Amino acid sequence: MPSLRPRGRRVPGLTQTWRASIDDYVNALAWSPDRRIIAAAAVSGPITLFDAESGAVRSTLSGHGIGTTALSWNAD
């Protein structure tokens, strides 16, 4: 996954705590309501769920076969 900050430059207020990658471009991100999981949707469809604290992959969902373009969480 590409970095969100320009190489070699620090961004005030942001600290990198972990880095992860998936096999395709990410086109949507969504935090779970409790902020413990980050969902990343790939252009090709799969959705990867990352532990927000450690960056470990919790699960991979199949998503849509023609690609996943948006994510949202149910508050329940």
N, C-alpha and C positions, 0 to 999 in steps of 0.2 A: 504494500500500500504506500503510495507516495506520501512524503512528509507534508504537513500542513504549514510549515514555515520555510522561508527561503534558506537555502543552505548557508551555513556559516554565520547566520544572524540570529541573535536571541530576540525573543518576543517577550516584552515585560508582562508579568502576570501568568505566563504559561510555563509549566514544567513538565517535561516528558517523563512519564513514570514507566511506560512500557510501549512496545511496538509490536504490531502483528501484521500479517499479510494473508491475503486470500488469492485464489487462482485467477481472478478477473478484476475488472474495474469496479469500484464501489460507486453506486449511484444513489444510495439512500442510507441514512443512519438514523437510529432512534434509540433513545434511552428508555429503559423500562420505568414504570411509574415509581418504583422504589429506588431507582438509580443504581441498581446492582448489576444490571446487564446492559450491554450495548449491542444492538442488532445492526448488522451490516448487510445490505442487499447487493448482490453482484448483478452486473448487466445480464449475464447468462441465466439468472434465475435463483440459484441457491442463496439462502440467508444464513449467515454465521452469527451465532450468539457468543459474545465474549464476556467473561467476568470483568466488570469494570475496574476492579481493584488490581487484579494480577495480569489481565490480558489473556488468560488461558481460555481456550475454546471450550465452551460448555456444551454446545450442540450445533449441528448443521441441519437446517431444514431444506426441503427440496424447492420450496418457492414455486414459481410459475415456470413452466417449460419454455415459454416464449420470452422470459425475462421478468424480473421483478422491478417495478419502477417506483414504488412508494412503500413506506412502512408506517405502522402505527401500533400502539399497544392498547389493549383493553384495560381500563383502570382496575378491573377486578382480577 
